[in-house]
Amino acid sequence: MADVQTTNQSILVAGGGISGLTAALEAAEAGYEVVLIEKKPYLGGYVTQLYQYFPKLCPPNCGLEINFKRMRVNPRIRFFTMAEIAAISGQEGNYDVTVKIAPRYVNEKCTCCGKCADACESEIDNPFNFGMDKIKAAYLPQGFAFPMRYVLDPSIVGTEDGKKCQDACEYGAIDLDMKESTFDLKAGAIVWATGWEPYDASKVEYYGFGQNTNVVTNVMMERLADLNGPTGGKILRPSDGKEPKNIAFVQCAGSRDENHLPYCSGICCLASLKQSRYVREQYPDCEVTVFFIDIRAMDRLEDFYTMVQEDEKVRFVKSKIAHITQDEETGGLLLEGENTNTGEQIRETFDMVVLATGMVPNSIREVPAPDVSCDEYGFLTNDPDKAGIYGAGCARRPTDVASTVQDATAAALKAIQSIARR
Ligand SMILES: Cc1cc2nc3c(=O)[nH]c(=O)nc-3n(C[C@H](O)[C@H](O)[C@H](O)COP(=O)(O)OP(=O)(O)OC[C@H]3O[C@@H](n4cnc5c(N)ncnc54)[C@H](O)[C@@H]3O)c2cc1C
């Protein structure tokens, strides 16, 4: 069991994405004890899965590495991966929290030599690449994982394969007897930074996601473009591995739709503009069509939109796409809908379609917790009359990294004030 001595002067941060990391670091660097709880086996959240990020189009690991370095040198932050908050009770200045830790089956002696993976025969869908490839059931969650440590999938524990992994490890790092555990801690304030999940594209049935492998989502596209992705960074048509000749981006796939997500996620337009650049950089002849309701690119990101518009192989069609089906004649994907500028019907065929799906909050509503305020979709609203638990980043609203960092810094300050008030 973890030995965590905390007091009501400590700050708890739930979620180790960019917003949780920021809140934890800002509070710790201001002199406060911080415990950071992350559900996945590594820190960094969805930013780790982006190929490049706007506005500068740099690799996300550059920015994350700076934060990990700040963490390494700061003894005031303790973090736990594969951990979740099971329950919260109390009030501002005095919370009691129960944390649940899932077994990793690999302890801190792991040197990442990879011999467990060599010995392991079973494979699982790679969660980091959204199941587009397979990995061994003893695996490093991603190339830049922090902490850099392997994980064993529970499916091989108690099997011959699990035993093989254990025997292959020269360092005694595989512990097949690990069990789920819980521990309790105290905190004076909580930052809730559990981020978002992509909207389930299979719910937008008329777009055929899940039935046609050439219909992918925007988060999958990030992995398809990445060197560490399922195709080594080549954007290839999933059904046959061919280079696409034309790709459609369908905006608001489920968003701004009363039957799915009535709100706008704010960043999907920019994500598609960015991804159209990924395509055009790889394939000088590939045609890109963006089907949109209206493009939302505010402030300095308007320049990015203008730059993409200047590319003669990128076409923008104001429209609503009604269906995506398999075109029996060509084997491509037939998009049907209406051009809302001209009123004309759209019937066009593409090799691949990228659905711009929106962001759904990992809501605090899922956890037994004292009264906190959320909007109707589960985003925390930070009601000033309910101080003590503060939402940060995409747990509060769908947004980009720069806004998330500002928001998390503000949440850290609010958490410090909650402690100072007591
Ligand atoms: C297709 C796409 C492309 C994008 N491209 C860009 C871009 O180029 N530039 C840009 O600025 N932004 C981009 N974004 C937005 C960016 O991904 C978000 O701004 C960023 O992920 C927000 O970080 P976060 O920490 O709030 O949430 P997350 O990244 O979701 O991190 C939350 C963390 O909390 C953890 N967690 C969840 N539930 C729990 C729990 N109960 N207990 C403990 N931990 C939990 C999660 O595992 C995760 O690690 C893009 C988004 C999409 C959809």
The ligand as a Gaussian input file, in Angstrom:
#p B3LYP/6-31G(d) Opt

LIG

0 1
 C       -7.849000      15.907000     -32.927000
 C       -7.358000      16.892000     -31.912000
 C       -6.205000      17.604000     -32.172000
 C       -5.760000      18.560000     -31.270000
 N       -4.674000      19.304000     -31.591000
 C       -4.292000      20.317000     -30.778000
 C       -3.215000      21.182000     -31.161000
 O       -2.601000      21.009000     -32.213000
 N       -2.900000      22.215000     -30.333000
 C       -3.562000      22.451000     -29.149000
 O       -3.249000      23.415000     -28.452000
 N       -4.589000      21.617000     -28.750000
 C       -4.959000      20.574000     -29.537000
 N       -5.980000      19.744000     -29.151000
 C       -6.577000      19.944000     -27.809000
 C       -5.718000      19.279000     -26.700000
 O       -5.685000      17.890000     -26.915000
 C       -6.313000      19.604000     -25.339000
 O       -6.271000      21.023000     -25.166000
 C       -5.529000      18.962000     -24.185000
 O       -5.530000      17.564000     -24.299000
 C       -6.187000      19.351000     -22.856000
 O       -5.444000      18.812000     -21.802000
 P       -6.145000      18.345000     -20.441000
 O       -5.037000      18.077000     -19.482000
 O       -7.185000      19.309000     -20.022000
 O       -6.904000      16.979000     -20.790000
 P       -6.326000      15.558000     -21.210000
 O       -5.282000      15.667000     -22.241000
 O       -7.537000      14.726000     -21.528000
 O       -5.667000      14.992000     -19.870000
 C       -6.462000      14.552000     -18.795000
 C       -5.752000      13.450000     -18.022000
 O       -6.574000      13.022000     -16.916000
 C       -6.577000      11.592000     -16.851000
 N       -7.829000      11.168000     -16.192000
 C       -9.072000      11.073000     -16.731000
 N       -9.951000      10.675000     -15.792000
 C       -9.240000      10.517000     -14.647000
 C       -9.589000      10.137000     -13.317000
 N      -10.840000       9.845000     -12.982000
 N       -8.611000      10.077000     -12.372000
 C       -7.318000      10.358000     -12.697000
 N       -6.935000      10.730000     -13.950000
 C       -7.886000      10.823000     -14.892000
 C       -6.482000      11.158000     -18.306000
 O       -5.990000       9.835000     -18.374000
 C       -5.500000      12.197000     -18.877000
 O       -4.161000      11.787000     -18.719000
 C       -6.455000      18.775000     -30.030000
 C       -7.603000      18.020000     -29.761000
 C       -8.069000      17.117000     -30.697000
 C       -9.358000      16.379000     -30.447000

